[in-house]
């Protein structure tokens, strides 16, 4: 049944999966962090936390993210989701 739904969706240009689509950055980050057993990411130039959000929400990264942002205004406006 799953295969039928997937084939039907793909014929309409859709990708059905529990994981990010294979051509996305989130997909590659998810597999890279797992394959290399990465448990800590240094986010240098964190701006407003977009990369940390991508790692957490889309790539499912559960390790530690240490963010550095030299511009105080950017850091102050970051999303609380960037923190653990």
C-alpha positions as CSV (number, residue, x, y, z in Angstrom):
1,X,0.0,0.0,0.0
2,X,2.8,2.4,0.9
3,X,4.5,1.9,-2.5
4,X,1.3,2.6,-4.3
5,X,0.8,5.9,-2.5
6,X,4.4,6.9,-3.0
7,X,4.3,6.1,-6.7
8,X,1.0,8.0,-7.1
9,X,2.4,11.0,-5.2
10,X,5.6,11.0,-7.3
11,X,3.6,10.9,-10.5
12,X,2.0,14.1,-9.3
13,X,5.4,15.6,-8.5
14,X,5.2,15.0,-4.7
15,X,7.6,13.3,-2.4
16,X,6.1,11.5,0.6
17,X,8.4,10.6,3.4
18,X,9.0,10.9,7.2
19,X,12.4,12.3,6.4
20,X,13.4,15.5,4.5
21,X,13.5,15.1,0.7
22,X,16.9,13.7,-0.4
23,X,17.8,16.8,-2.4
24,X,17.6,19.2,0.7
25,X,20.2,20.4,3.0
26,X,18.3,19.0,6.0
27,X,18.4,15.5,4.5
28,X,22.2,15.7,4.0
29,X,22.8,17.2,7.5
30,X,20.6,14.5,9.1
31,X,22.6,11.7,7.5
32,X,26.0,13.3,7.9
33,X,25.6,14.0,11.6
34,X,24.4,10.4,12.2
35,X,26.9,8.7,10.0
36,X,29.8,10.6,11.5
37,X,28.3,10.4,15.0
38,X,28.5,14.2,15.4
39,X,27.3,15.3,18.9
40,X,28.3,18.9,18.9
41,X,28.1,21.6,16.3
42,X,29.8,25.0,16.4
43,X,27.6,27.6,14.7
44,X,29.9,30.5,14.1
45,X,28.1,33.7,12.8
46,X,24.8,32.4,14.2
47,X,22.9,35.6,13.2
48,X,19.3,34.9,14.4
49,X,19.6,31.1,14.8
50,X,18.4,29.9,11.4
51,X,21.0,27.2,11.1
52,X,20.4,25.9,14.6
53,X,16.6,25.8,13.9
54,X,17.3,23.8,10.7
55,X,19.5,21.3,12.6
56,X,16.9,20.8,15.3
57,X,13.6,20.9,13.5
58,X,14.3,19.6,10.0
59,X,17.5,17.5,10.5
60,X,16.5,16.1,13.9
61,X,19.9,16.9,15.5
62,X,19.8,16.2,19.2
63,X,23.3,17.1,20.1
64,X,24.7,20.3,21.5
65,X,24.8,23.4,19.4
66,X,27.3,26.1,20.5
67,X,26.4,29.4,18.7
68,X,28.7,32.4,18.3
69,X,27.4,35.8,17.1
70,X,29.5,38.9,17.3
71,X,26.6,41.3,16.5
72,X,24.7,41.8,19.7
73,X,21.5,42.9,17.9
74,X,21.3,39.7,15.9
75,X,21.9,37.5,18.9
76,X,19.3,39.3,21.0
77,X,16.6,38.8,18.3
78,X,17.2,35.1,17.9
79,X,14.4,32.5,18.4
80,X,14.2,30.7,21.7
81,X,14.0,27.5,19.7
82,X,17.7,27.8,19.1
83,X,18.4,27.0,22.7
84,X,17.9,23.6,24.1
